[in-house]
Amino acid sequence: MSRVLLHDRRIVVDGRPRLLLAGEVHYFRLPRAQWADRLDRLRECGGDTVATYVPWLWHELPNGDVDLTGRTHEQRDLAGFLDLAHERGLYAVVRPGPFIMAEVKNEGIPYRVYDEHPHLLPTTWDGRTVETRTIDYLAPEFLAATDGWYAQVMPVIAERLADRGGPVIAVQLDNEIGMLSWVTNSPDLTDGLCEDLRRWAVDRYGKDGAADRIGADPGDPVAWAAALRTPAEPRSLAVHDDLGRYMRDRYRRYVAALRDSAERHGVTGVPFLVNVHGTGGGRGRTFPIGISQLFEAYRGQPQLTSGSDYYLGDLTVTNVADLYVGNAFLAAVHDADQPLTSLEFEAGNGDYGQDLSTLYPPEAVELKARLCVAQGNRLLNLYLFAGGYNPPLAEPVGDGNDRIAFTGERHGFAAPVDPEGRLNPTFDAARRALHAVRGVADLLADSDEEDDGLALGFVPDHYLTEYRHPGSASRAEQVADLERFRGMGPRDVLARALLLAGFSFPAVDLSSADPATTPPVIALASAATLGRDVQRRLVAHLRRGGGLLLHGVLPERDHDGTPCTLLADALGLTGTGRVEGGPHYFPSVVGQRWAAGPAEARVGYAQRLAGAGAEPVLTEVGSGQPCAVEVTVGAGRALVVAADVPCDLDFWRAAMARLGVRPRLSPDADNPGLVLTSTVDRAGQRLLHLINVAPSAVTVTLGWQGVPLLAGRRLRVPARTGLILPFGVSVGAATLVETTCELISRDGDTVLLRPTQGDDEVVLRTDRPVTASRGTVRVTDGRAVVRLPGAPDGEPVRISVG
């Protein structure tokens, strides 16, 4: 039996932090005879955990019975699949819905739920019916039906929980909650929901306050619902703002209801998971919308954490900051115990339409895995690991194929293991990634990413943009402004520049940040909309002596449209106009003082700034007026960059230096594209993470807090590869001080290393004899230096101490 806990942002199994490497295998899409092969393939790939959805639609029979043991069809034997995984030495993460998506029809909800309760399909804007098969989550009939499903599936899972001697190490509640309504811009606005929102608004604002914000009498249900479904000016922004905030609370209550049902039906003693959606088109710019929707459902909830759904395709300079910031924003709304996980970690070749319109390079999965574990992800679930076949529905519905899913007979044709069991090139890449991580898994499981005293500001309310009434001009303007400036900055330059310039940084939730734990400097990309409370917190941060890099435009209103210039007033700045580029107008900026020297740079916009005491940093060429300035506020210092300046790494390094921030790894690279960070455990053992997302090799020298590493030698990181280098890691009685090799394994006083440079070096601190399976060993003053001449294919070297 194994006890599983979430503690100190770690997954702790039997008292020991664990890094779980999983793969998604759908038993219901594979004949029983193939289950063992796919599980063995997962182990071969380096996995120790299998994950699977459990489709309610498939297990419930036409007569209402539920088969979870295979008595009616072998591919309904959830119990047998979990037992086989246990026999194969794998943990399991089970995802029983009720919604599962996974290309299953109705997202996994049985047809009879819709047939028996047609009113569960919600009403949306202007009284229309939604086009997707979503459901009013809190409708009593749906909660009752879901509880009936849980009453069947949860006892089967409960019998196989890790703390009862089984494989199940975690259970996911529902799937991608709120996603369908968001992507179709169709908020649920049923009569019951409008009435529930009325109670919420009256509790929050009082009866008169609610009436003023929504524009309808809360005592008139018809008028109230009409005002919500068709927001009118000038209250449209307030209606949208309250709708988004209410939905957060609604999702919180829904997850709580699911958890209560799962626990009543026997699932206790293992963590629960909620997955977060939002990536698309190879980018993560909208991923924080999913965080904004769901964070209240899991933050502060004991033994429950979130997991990402990452579909970013390849990892390049275009989107590497998307992944980094996605992890940082997720962590920013976690409590002290909740670790990062990735419940759908894209692992296939991208040919999801089976039309060969897209093929991702195999190394993409390795690059993404290396970055995620460096940021503290404790669970990666390769999705989808193995394909299969969609069985026929138990009862035909006449929809053209009568199968459980809409992809046809085959499913998961882009997975590393295809439906027929063949391997595509992503299998070897995934195996390389998981084995590279496996060699340092004990360190990663109990380490945290270090930072440079800098945090990226996260404003969840900036992402309350999932809904916009088609007829609201003010809402369209607000959303367009937010989408342009929020998060990673105009043109994504702020986050991309900081990351590629060598900085490591967490994110801080500016709506609830604890001043005692907030890093000294905050970098915030802001639109004209910024909440009053967040502005107040930023002013207090500056007056306490903190630093602020504000990139975007000066905030001038709250999310409900109310004017708010607290931050601009504290900065002593006003905007005197914004110049925009166009087909025949090319605004440019030029540097002043410490930013002087480089040529003029064209920008897409520049907001002209005025303020007594403001020191110009950039001026807009056409007017000569400043568009970037430095100001002092109390004991603090702010740098306001109100133009979308290029991704000039030297400019951004200099900007951060003005605020007292310098990268601890101090890289000197010949080309951009290298992401650097470090992780450290409680004993001070470090791993240095170097990830090259560029299409060409990068050579770099590294320093640690200004002291050269590896005697200042240049490291070569080939194109689209990564390195995890031990730095101060214990090997028995010795310390592996530094090396150019990756760590494969440690066993007592012996370490197995993988050379990476063709002429590698290992430095150990020890007073004992040192031997190596090849190379030369030189011992001087308690230090042993092992030099390794080139070897074909990076042949591992074994070093023993004593």
Beta strands, then each sheet from edge to edge (+ up, - down):
strand 1: 4-7
strand 2: 10-13
strand 3: 16-18
strand 4: 20-25
strand 5: 49-53
strand 6: 91-95
strand 7: 168-172
strand 8: 272-276
strand 9: 304-310
strand 10: 340-346
strand 11: 377-386
strand 12: 388-389
strand 13: 410-411
strand 14: 447-449
strand 15: 454-458
strand 16: 507-509
strand 17: 521-526
strand 18: 547-552
strand 19: 574-580
strand 20: 588-591
strand 21: 601-602
strand 22: 605-610
strand 23: 615-620
strand 24: 626-633
strand 25: 636-641
strand 26: 668-669
strand 27: 674-681
strand 28: 686-692
strand 29: 698-701
strand 30: 703-704
strand 31: 707-708
strand 32: 715-717
strand 33: 722-727
strand 34: 729-731
strand 35: 734-739
strand 36: 742-747
strand 37: 750-754
strand 38: 760-765
strand 39: 770-772
strand 40: 776-780
strand 41: 783-788
strand 42: 797-801
sheet 1: 1+ 2- 3+
sheet 2: 4+ 5+ 6+ 7+ 8+ 9+ 10+ 11+ 4+
sheet 3: 12+ 13-
sheet 4: 14+ 27- 28+ 33-
sheet 5: 16+ 15+ 17+ 18+ 25+ 24- 23+ 20- 21+
sheet 6: 19+ 22-
sheet 7: 26+ 29- 32+
sheet 8: 30+ 31-
sheet 9: 34+ 35- 38+ 41- 40+
sheet 10: 36+ 37- 42+ 39-
end
